[in-house]
């Protein structure tokens, strides 16, 4: 993270939220990383932490909607930081019921005085009090259904149109709305150390509330507290991971003793999950294009007590140049993607992504899969996964891959709970954020047929 993105904490939650929003916008800092760094650096207490998170993410998530509401009340141009202050304040007024509107207005005026001058403070006061008197415009006034949905859910029109083209208006609408709902906090139990019941007991002993997931057997839903600050986490009993991210390792499901390759492995969530499924028996080579990220994998394996993982700074597309041909029993390609399935965790993604970015990603995805086939044993299993909901990156990549590789065949996804197994088709599974309250995710599985060169 750039030093320019460091946020100063003076005890004022709204001022800190404004600083975070400005840093995200100016420096393209990731919202989740900057927010987490701010909380950690200044040891912000739980009450302030919750409000800071809520108003920062909420303002980001509804930025376009807030601009639509503000537009009739703004005369002329306003400074960039002032517009963010207005968005932040209106989010609290319009979306949060427990914050009195006059308190949000008064706090905005004080911030405007500190950061600007009395003239700016008067303007902010006038705009917000006018909104309190008159209310905001209805989106029903927008005639075009794509534009209206874009404003209502605060997603760029090109993205809304793409989702509607891919999945129809009903599914797209549900997904766009779900993107603005805070995610469920989930953890994965390290089954090499404890069972699910023991992990729940450990978390509850520290005052957290945890329950077993109805979907993934090793997943717990945590409804209060910070799992990463618990002894259970420090002692390697759990890992912070979204429920959908647990699907790929379950689908690959390598047996103990196998030799496994995890391409694009950092920070190691799926790598360590594979090791746990293998009962820490066998070998896993975890590679990543960025050498400094391999330290994250090493840190995770140390904490979890896993010793079958070796790391190497290898660009997955060049794996055949460094690894023996047909030498791995199973390979996971969790490919770089647009991340359109995790927008509620990283709301800034929807404003920074461009349609042309998505077009370029498929070339990388296909190159990784092509390299994987060369180092996969005959009868070996290959799993391709992404955290996106884009059809071209998912189904499009799978179909292009199978066309280019007749030695590979799509196979049924195994080791899935019934709810997920019923959703798969042609060896592919697309999970939407609205399906189970988890991230949007895609998984496909292949087998290398005999007789391959």
C-alpha atoms as one frame of an Amber mdcrd trajectory, in Angstrom:
protein
   0.000   0.000   0.000   1.304   3.460  -0.871   2.357   5.709   1.997   0.038
   8.294   0.480  -2.849   6.048   1.439  -2.114   6.034   5.186  -5.085   7.420
   7.100  -4.585   9.540  10.232  -6.953   8.657  13.085  -7.966  11.401  15.515
 -10.962   9.621  16.994 -13.413  11.038  14.448 -15.001   8.127  12.589 -16.562
  10.181   9.799 -13.391  12.148   9.145 -11.421   8.882   8.919 -14.024   7.421
   6.553 -13.690  10.492   4.334  -9.902  10.127   4.284 -10.218   6.467   3.304
 -12.684   7.260   0.522 -10.424   9.985  -0.854  -7.385   7.682  -0.764  -9.301
   4.925  -2.559 -10.402   7.359  -5.236  -7.074   9.162  -5.691  -4.541   6.367
  -5.283  -6.610   3.406  -6.502  -6.057   1.840  -3.072  -8.108  -1.272  -2.380
 -10.946  -0.473   0.005 -10.653  -3.672   2.042  -6.876  -3.333   2.476  -6.931
   0.356   3.371  -9.801  -0.057   5.812  -8.126  -3.042   7.456  -4.790  -1.206
   7.671  -6.447   1.848   9.235  -8.215  -0.261  11.879  -5.078  -2.250  12.664
  -2.649   0.685  12.676  -4.722   2.769  15.082  -6.199  -0.112  17.109  -9.689
   1.264  16.627 -12.206  -0.070  19.133 -15.065  -2.351  18.105 -17.864   0.237
  18.179 -15.963   2.764  16.066 -14.632  -0.032  13.851 -18.153  -1.180  12.973
 -19.352   2.327  12.100 -16.200   3.134  10.121 -16.592  -0.049   8.084 -20.298
   0.494   7.494 -20.172   4.086   6.321 -17.029   3.587   4.213 -18.315   0.547
   2.361 -21.865   1.881   2.195 -20.799   5.160   0.619 -18.662   3.308  -1.910
 -21.364   0.774  -2.694 -24.006   3.423  -3.363 -21.799   6.126  -4.908 -23.771
   6.403  -8.168 -27.123   6.326  -6.357 -25.950   9.045  -3.976 -24.803  11.208
  -6.898 -28.242  10.814  -8.477 -29.861  11.982  -5.242 -27.413  14.883  -4.810
 -27.513  16.212  -8.375 -30.670  18.390  -8.069 -29.273  20.111  -4.979 -25.772
  21.016  -6.194 -25.350  24.289  -8.046 -22.157  24.601 -10.065 -18.993  22.670
  -9.331 -17.790  21.525  -5.929 -14.357  20.402  -4.812 -13.668  16.707  -5.107
 -13.375  16.154  -1.358 -16.584  18.075  -0.744 -18.512  15.794  -3.081 -17.219
  12.769  -1.152 -18.212  14.457   2.110 -21.729  14.988   0.727 -21.940  11.355
  -0.400 -20.732  10.139   2.989 -23.239  12.317   4.835 -26.185  11.507   2.587
 -25.455   7.787   2.933 -25.900   8.108   6.684 -29.071  10.194   6.306 -30.742
   8.031   3.677 -29.604   4.483   4.483 -28.879   4.354   8.224 -31.767   4.524
  10.667 -29.864   4.687  13.937 -27.975   7.895  13.122 -30.156  11.014  13.606
 -30.125  13.044  10.356 -29.321  16.306  12.157 -26.259  14.638  13.750 -24.954
  13.579  10.334 -25.479  17.112   9.018 -23.784  18.765  11.983 -20.793  16.435
  11.737 -20.488  17.141   7.992 -20.494  20.888   8.658 -17.731  20.540  11.260
 -15.611  18.456   8.883 -16.153  21.040   6.138 -14.939  23.788   8.483 -11.811
  21.832   9.446 -10.899  20.796   5.925 -12.082  23.920   4.135 -13.625  27.160
   5.356 -16.898  28.668   6.537 -18.172  29.161   2.984 -17.841  25.453   2.186
 -19.412  24.553   5.511 -22.411  26.787   4.746 -22.828  25.187   1.324 -22.674
  21.650   2.782 -25.180  22.632   5.450 -27.532  24.141   2.872 -27.426  21.134
   0.530 -28.001  18.550   3.245 -30.773  20.504   4.971 -32.524  21.008   1.633
 -32.459  17.237   1.128 -33.909  16.736   4.614 -36.790  19.094   3.758 -37.513
  17.950   0.205 -36.418  14.308   0.121 -34.580  12.646  -2.782 -35.767  11.978
  -6.320 -37.325   8.620  -7.150 -35.471   6.375  -9.581 -38.871   5.564 -11.119
 -38.386   8.741 -13.127 -35.602   7.015 -15.129 -37.249   5.523 -18.218 -34.483
   3.248 -19.528 -34.529  -0.009 -17.478 -30.754  -0.567 -17.724 -29.958   2.983
 -16.649 -32.514   2.773 -13.836 -31.056  -0.503 -12.552 -27.551   0.957 -12.805
 -28.513   3.959 -10.660 -30.600   1.963  -8.171 -27.809  -0.542  -7.505 -24.872
   1.788  -8.251 -23.159  -0.252 -10.978 -21.839   1.118 -14.299 -24.303   0.748
 -17.164 -21.932  -1.383 -19.249 -21.676  -3.878 -16.412 -25.432  -3.962 -15.838
 -25.988  -4.529 -19.545 -23.388  -7.311 -19.579 -25.026  -9.119 -16.650 -28.482
  -8.758 -18.189 -27.191 -10.099 -21.519 -25.531 -13.018 -19.725 -28.250 -14.039
 -17.302 -31.446 -12.083 -17.936 -32.998  -9.187 -16.025 -34.236 -11.159 -12.996
 -30.951 -12.888 -12.111 -28.936  -9.754 -12.910 -31.156  -7.606 -10.665 -30.853
 -10.043  -7.746 -27.076 -10.157  -8.163 -26.666  -6.385  -8.372 -28.797  -5.883
  -5.272 -26.915  -8.580  -3.364 -23.617  -6.846  -4.176 -24.676  -4.065  -1.801
 -25.438  -6.408   1.116 -22.627  -6.889   3.677 -21.062 -10.359   3.356 -21.405
 -13.079   5.952 -18.189 -13.605   7.936 -16.968 -17.164   7.374 -14.006 -19.258
   8.484 -12.644 -22.662   7.454 -11.873 -25.243  10.107  -8.413 -26.809   9.939
  -9.505 -30.441  10.091  -5.931 -31.637  10.606  -6.072 -30.109  14.101  -9.708
 -30.024  15.245 -13.190 -31.004  14.159 -15.983 -28.513  13.522 -17.530 -28.838
  16.977 -14.187 -28.230  18.691 -13.573 -25.150  16.544 -17.001 -23.754  17.430
 -16.334 -24.365  21.132 -12.977 -22.602  20.893 -14.502 -19.520  19.254 -17.438
 -19.407  21.656 -15.037 -19.607  24.602 -13.643 -16.276  23.397 -17.079 -14.680
  23.115 -17.741 -15.161  19.392 -20.894 -16.686  17.959 -20.267 -19.401  15.373
 -22.442 -21.985  13.676 -21.856 -24.721  11.156 -22.669 -23.899   7.546 -25.508
 -25.689   5.775 -23.400 -25.830   2.616 -19.697 -26.525   3.130 -18.969 -28.992
   5.965 -15.711 -27.332   7.055 -17.197 -23.811   7.022 -18.400 -21.815  10.027
 -20.514 -18.650   9.956 -19.324 -16.140  12.556 -21.928 -13.521  13.411 -19.982
 -11.355  15.849 -16.417 -10.638  16.822 -13.185 -10.792  14.849 -12.009 -14.356
  14.194  -8.561 -13.160  13.116  -7.921 -11.841  16.641  -8.730 -15.125  18.398
  -6.489 -17.802  19.828  -8.261 -20.236  17.503  -6.828 -18.302  14.562  -3.376
 -17.800  16.078  -3.114 -21.494  16.898  -4.102 -22.503  13.361  -7.493 -23.988
  14.135  -9.251 -21.775  11.581  -8.585 -19.758   8.436 -10.512 -16.678   7.292
 -12.027 -17.629   3.931 -15.243 -16.998   2.038 -17.475 -20.032   1.713 -17.438
 -20.023  -2.094 -13.630 -20.031  -2.051 -13.778 -23.420  -0.345 -15.414 -25.024
  -3.382 -12.355 -25.436  -5.690 -10.268 -27.483  -3.254 -13.269 -29.676  -2.483
 -13.847 -30.276  -6.183 -10.193 -31.155  -6.833 -10.227 -33.232  -3.639  -6.737
 -34.752  -3.903  -6.088 -37.915  -1.952  -3.388 -38.094   0.743  -0.016 -38.873
  -0.827  -0.738 -37.208  -4.178   1.531 -34.670  -5.894  -0.463 -31.479  -6.434
   0.242 -28.182  -8.204  -1.517 -24.979  -7.148  -0.939 -22.267  -9.742  -1.493
 -18.590  -8.827  -1.532 -19.786  -5.223  -0.943 -16.657  -3.093  -1.959 -15.872
  -0.418  -2.472 -19.604   0.112  -6.069 -20.020   1.230  -6.812 -22.744  -1.297
  -3.304 -24.202  -1.001  -3.731 -24.853   2.702  -7.252 -26.129   2.136  -5.866
 -28.712  -0.301  -3.278 -29.722   2.297  -5.972 -30.162   4.929  -8.045 -32.323
   2.575  -4.901 -34.418   1.991  -4.466 -34.705   5.771  -1.058 -33.068   5.363
   0.219 -36.129   3.483   1.806 -35.940   0.028   3.255 -32.826  -1.630   1.918
 -29.531  -2.943   3.872 -27.114  -5.099   2.409 -23.616  -4.736   3.549 -21.181
  -7.404   2.897 -17.496  -7.969   4.073 -14.871 -10.413   4.968 -12.466  -7.589
   7.821 -13.757  -5.377   6.970 -11.494  -2.409   3.509 -13.064  -2.187   5.001
 -16.484  -1.511   5.859 -15.278   1.999   2.112 -15.116   2.665   1.788 -18.800
   1.786   4.716 -19.729   4.027   3.191 -17.728   6.866  -0.164 -19.479   6.449
   1.318 -22.963   6.332   3.413 -22.268   9.454   0.389 -21.025  11.380  -1.729
 -24.003  10.343   0.983 -26.593  11.030   1.164 -27.736   7.407   4.480 -29.058
   6.117   3.735 -30.566   2.693   3.750 -27.267   0.775   6.724 -26.029  -1.195
   6.628 -22.594  -2.840   8.282 -21.384  -6.046   8.231 -18.029  -7.899   6.974
 -19.347 -11.237   4.690 -17.678 -13.766   2.102 -20.404 -14.257   2.091 -19.791
 -18.000   5.741 -20.894 -18.056   5.315 -23.897 -15.761   6.407 -26.422 -18.445
   9.772 -24.626 -18.646  10.480 -25.404 -14.974   8.504 -28.536 -14.139   8.656
 -32.067 -15.434   6.017 -33.006 -18.007   3.059 -35.059 -16.772   4.361 -35.056
 -13.185   1.317 -33.914 -11.146  -1.669 -35.985 -10.102  -3.922 -32.957  -9.687
  -3.711 -29.250 -10.530  -5.683 -26.232  -9.374  -5.740 -23.167 -11.621  -7.407
 -20.431  -9.590  -6.931 -17.928 -12.360  -6.567 -14.146 -12.349  -9.976 -12.714
 -13.185 -12.081  -9.573 -13.109 -13.227 -10.255  -9.539 -16.835  -9.408 -10.390
 -18.035 -12.000  -7.883 -16.506 -10.212  -4.886 -17.754  -6.666  -5.445 -19.525
  -6.416  -2.110 -16.184  -7.061  -0.385 -14.378  -4.705  -2.744 -16.992  -2.216
  -4.006 -14.338  -0.091  -5.682 -13.939  -2.854  -8.302 -17.167  -1.940 -10.067
 -15.979   1.609 -10.692 -12.407   0.827 -11.737 -12.947  -2.146 -14.050 -13.351
  -1.508 -17.760 -14.942  -3.783 -20.327 -11.671  -4.046 -22.232  -9.994  -5.388
 -19.062 -12.257  -8.439 -19.221 -11.366  -9.123 -22.831  -7.647  -9.372 -22.017
  -8.069 -11.696 -19.051  -9.238 -14.690 -21.064  -5.869 -14.852 -22.863  -4.108
 -15.234 -19.509  -6.627 -17.806 -18.282  -6.229 -19.942 -21.408  -2.433 -19.710
 -21.255  -2.473 -20.981 -17.651  -4.758 -23.891 -18.524  -2.644 -24.750 -21.557
   0.492 -24.891 -19.378  -1.298 -26.991 -16.776  -2.162 -29.707 -19.292   1.514
 -30.212 -20.086   2.515 -30.996 -16.499  -0.622 -32.987 -15.610  -0.403 -36.779
 -15.572  -2.584 -38.892 -17.826  -5.844 -39.539 -15.929  -4.946 -36.543 -13.771
  -7.544 -34.021 -12.656  -7.508 -30.294 -13.410  -9.779 -27.741 -11.743 -10.268
 -24.210 -13.078 -11.807 -21.577 -10.816 -12.437 -17.837 -10.743 -14.103 -15.360
  -8.395 -16.076 -13.781 -11.210 -19.575 -14.142 -12.632 -18.656 -13.173 -16.182
 -19.675 -15.744 -18.776 -16.794 -15.087 -21.141 -14.196 -15.590 -18.409 -15.984
 -18.697 -17.170 -17.979 -20.733 -19.684 -16.235 -18.972 -22.568 -12.791 -19.896
 -21.271 -13.818 -23.508 -20.575 -15.264 -23.985 -24.056 -12.247 -22.403 -25.744
  -9.933 -24.586 -23.640 -11.738 -27.820 -24.514 -11.738 -26.914 -28.205  -7.974
 -26.361 -28.120  -7.288 -29.487 -26.020  -9.014 -32.633 -27.262  -6.972 -34.651
 -24.758  -8.978 -33.004 -21.948 -12.593 -33.757 -21.086 -15.036 -32.041 -18.770
 -16.084 -34.188 -15.817 -18.761 -34.001 -13.138 -17.893 -31.957 -10.073 -17.540
 -34.261  -7.074 -17.380 -33.819  -3.291 -20.061 -31.131  -3.315 -23.094 -30.756
  -1.047 -26.431 -31.473  -2.717 -27.351 -27.792  -2.998 -24.274 -27.135  -5.099
 -24.217 -30.434  -6.990 -27.693 -29.673  -8.339 -26.486 -26.370  -9.798 -23.678
 -27.794 -11.916 -24.016 -28.350 -15.656 -21.559 -29.852 -18.143 -18.788 -30.023
 -15.556 -19.249 -26.360 -14.600 -20.668 -24.633 -11.539 -21.579 -20.957 -11.377
 -22.393 -19.646  -7.907 -24.031 -16.214  -7.702 -23.775 -13.970  -4.624 -27.525
 -14.293  -4.065 -27.468 -18.113  -4.066 -26.032 -18.704  -0.598 -24.942 -15.281
   0.631 -21.355 -16.032  -0.412 -19.103 -14.596  -3.116 -19.820 -15.161  -6.787
 -17.607 -18.047  -7.896 -17.055 -20.397 -10.825 -15.534 -23.889 -10.899 -14.963
 -26.392 -13.709 -13.234 -29.778 -13.659 -11.392 -31.760 -16.352  -9.662 -35.122
 -16.767  -6.652 -35.801 -18.982  -7.564 -38.736 -21.196  -5.239 -41.623 -21.904
  -3.236 -41.682 -25.107  -2.155 -38.061 -24.811   1.237 -37.022 -26.098
